[in-house]
Amino acid sequence: MDATDLPSGLLTLIKDANRQVVLAAGGPAVVQALTGLSAGSISRIQGDAYPDLFPVWAIALIEFKTQKPIFGRLFATLTQHQLAPIGEGEEAGGHLVVDLVDFTVQAARVSSSLGSALADNIVTPKEAKATLAEFGALERQIDRAKGKLAPIASGRK
C-alpha cells in the first residue's frame, strides 16, 4: 500500500500533520538538518499535489526532538483514543515510563562517554571527570526510580 491507496480524507489529515511537524520543528531547514531529507523531499511531503509522506523514522525523530506528538495525537484521535501526557500522580506506575526513558537516555550517555574515553586506550583526567559526571546523573536517575518503586513494592503506593 502506498499513499495513493489511502482514503482522500485521511491523506488530507496526514498532509496537514506533515506541515504541522515541519512548523513544530522550526521549518524545513531544521527538518533537513535533523533528518538528512532533501529540501525537495520535504517540500513534496508537505505539498497536497504529491502522495509523498514522511518516513516513520523521521516522524519519530522529529516528534521526539520537539516533544510534540502531532502524528501520535492524530492517530489516537482516528482510533477514538485520547493522547495525554504522563503525569506524576498516575496510577499503576504510569509515571515510571518517564523514569524508564530517562534511565535509558542516561545509560546511553554513560556508554557514550566511557566509549569515547576508551577509544584511544588512554583515559585522560578530563575524560574521567566527564564520565564520572554521567555516572552520577545515572545514579540520581536510579535513586529517583527506586524512590517511586519502593512504596509500590511495600503496598503503600
Order of alpha helices (4+ residues) and beta strands (2+ residues): alpha-alpha-alpha-alpha-alpha-alpha-alpha
